[in-house]
């Protein structure tokens, strides 16, 4: 039954595409959707250090994660080969604007500031903030975080950076820019804790036996997570939204999320 539904979904997307092309492309601006289907190439911006989302294994040079698999599914629906473009939270807007990629797919938190520069798809996940510290360090529980002299690291340009700069009153927020990582700063003792999302908690606890997970007393910084495209291309955005709806309904989104222990984060 699921196979039949999936075939029907693909037909719906193809019909929608055929229906909008003649009317829209009297316009001088050609949609990314048409460019992708003509070239049969789908350039996708990713952040390759994002565990369980878009993570590159340095030993094998292979990519894995929820959004790597979702990008491949999107490529299949378009009959296009996916080309992964390395980006980051501080650079993806410029990369979209300069046409390095057609879409950003690495669990991007939706914020009002970002929405001034890009258009977001429908949410496909919900994110919230956690912490990680070291065993035997100054911070052993969430209540230890917001004290004078405490340094906490966040990824530069992430929604966590914006939120925590308003949330913490006494601790110092240190924004980390790639190629440096929050984890390396914590391991070296240059910060006392790092503030991350749940996929990053999974990674740190897997890699370091000294890691202590810090869970806030309530859901903190709950943020919709979506894909991002350049503004002004409603046809392409509509297609991406339809793709999200269909993968929710046919079970692909949930199955991929579960594979990476993220099924509890899928948006309703």
N, C-alpha and C positions, 0 to 999 in steps of 0.2 A: 504493500500500500504506500509506504514511504517513497519507494522508487517511482511509482506512478505520480505521486505528488511532486517529486523533484523534477520529473520531466515536464509536468504541467507548469511548474514555476519557471523553468527555463523558457518555455513557450510564451508565458506571460511577459517576461522581460523582453524577449525578441519582438513580440507584438507591440509592446509599448515603445520600443526603440523605433520600429518602422513607422509607427503612427506619428511620432513627434518630429521626425527628421524633415519632411518636406516643409512644414509650417515654420519651423524654427530657423532653418538655414537659408531662408530668404535674407536673413540678417547677415551682416558682414562678419560677425564674430562666430567662429566655429566652435562648438562645444568640445570640451575634452572628451566627451563620450564618443563623438564622431572621430576625433583624432586617434583615440585608442583603438577603435574598431577598424579603422583604415590601416594603421601601422601594425596592428596586432601586437602591440607592446604596452604594458601597464607599468609605468615607473612608480614605485611606492616608497615613500620616505619611512624609515624605521630608525629606532635607536637600538643598536646592537648590543647594548649592555643591560637590557631590560629583561631580567630573568622571568621565565614563564610567559613572556609577552613577545619579545623579539630579540632573542639571545643568541649570540654567536659563540660557539665552542671554539676556543683558541687552539685546541689540540687537533680538531678535525676540520675547522673552518666552516662548519655547517651551522645553519640557522634553525632555530626551533622556537616554539611558543605559540600562544593562542592567535596572535595577530599575523604571524607568519602563515599559519594555516588558513586563516580567514582571507588573507590577501590572495593566496592560491585559489581559494574558492571563488573570489571575486574575478580573478583572471580567467578561470574556467567559464564563468557565466558570460564573459565578454569574448571568448575565443582568443584571448591574448596571453602572451608570455609575460610573466611578472619579472620586473627588474627591480631589485631592492637597492635603494639609495640610502647611504648612511647619513643620518641627520641627528637631531637632538632637541631637547625641550627649548633650548635657547636659540635654535637656528631653523626650526621647521617652518616658521612663518616666512622667513626670507627664502628658504628653499622652494616653497610653494609659489611665492611671488616671482621667483626667477625661473620657474618652470622646470626645476630639476626633477620634480615629481608631480604626479597628478593628484595624489592623495597622501595624507599622513595617517599611518596605521600603526600606532604604538601606544594605545591606551591613554589618549590625551584627555586630561581633565578639562571640562568646559568651564571657562571663566568669562566674565564680562569683558575683561581687558583683552583676552585673546579674540573674543567675538568681534572686536572692532577691526580685526585684520584678516580673519578667515571666517568661513562658514562651517558650522559643525553639522554632522549628521545627527540622526536620532541617537540617543544614548543606547549602547549595547551592554554597558556594565556600570556599576556604581562603585566608587572608590572611597576609602576613608583612610585616616592617618594612624600609623603605629610607630613605635620606637624600637630601637635596638641599642643595647649598651654592652659593656664587658663585665664578665664575672669578676668580682672583687673591686670594681670601680666605684666612682662616686655615686652612680645612678643604678639602683637596683629595682626601682618601681617608678611608675609614672609620676607620682607625687614628688620625686626627687629632681625632676627636670627643671622647673622654673625657679632657679635660685641664682643669686649673684655669683659670678665666677664660673658658671657652667657654660660650656660651649656645645652647641648642637649643630650638626651639619645637615644641610638640605641640598638638593640638586638645583643649581642655578636655572631659573626660568620655569621651574615646576610650579603647579598650583599650591604645593605644600609650602614652598618658600613664601608665597604671598600670604597664605593663611597663617603660618606660624609667626611671621613678623608682627602680626596683629594680636595673636593669641598669647605669646610669651611676653611677660612684663619685665622679667629680671635676667633671664638667661640670654646669652649672645647667640644669634643665628648666623651661622657661617655658610655662605653660598658656595658650593663646589662646582667648578667648571671642568668639563672633560678636557684632557684625558684623565685628570684626577678623578677619583671616585670617593663617595661618602665612606664606603667600607674601608678603603685604604687609609683614610684620615683617622677612622676609629681604631683600626688595627695599630697604627703608629702612635696612638695616644695624643694626637693633636686636637681631637675633640672628645667629649665625654659620652656622646650619644649621637645617633643618626635618626632622622625622621623620614619615614618611608611609607609606601603602601604595602599591601599584603604580599604581592609577589616578591618584593624585595626582602620581606621578613623570611619567606621560604628559602630564598637563596642564601642569605647570611647564615641562617641556622644550619643549612646543609653544608656550607663550606667551613664554618668556624665553630669549634666545640666550646669556645668561650662566650658565644653570643647569648645574650639575655633579651628575650622579647618583652617589650613594654606595651601593655594594652591600656588605653585610656578608659576612664570610668564610664564614658558614654561614647556613642559613635561620633567621631570627631572629623570635622571638615568633609562631611559627606558630599561627594561631588559626582555629577554624571560624567561618564567616560564615553567619548565618541571618536569618530574619524573626522579629519579636517580636509577641506578643499578650498581652493581660491574663491573669493566672492564673485558674484555676478554670473555664475553659470548654473542656473536653476535646473537645466536638463541633467547635467552630471550629478548634481546633488540629489535630484529625484531618483535617479538610478541607484545611487548608493543607499538611500533610504529604503527603497524597495528591496534591495539585496539583503539589508539587515532584517526587514520584516519577514522575508521568505526563509532566511536561515533560522530565525526564531521558530517559525511555524513548522518547518520540516525537521527540526531537531538538530541540525548541524551545529548551530551556535552553542547549544547546551552541551552537546557531546564533546566538542573541542574544549570548552571551558572545563569540563569535568576531567579531561585528560591531564590538564595542568593545575588541578586542585583549585580552580577558580569558579566552580559552579555556584558557590554561594554569593558570587559578585555579579551574576548576570542580571541585567535590568529587566523589570517586568514588561 
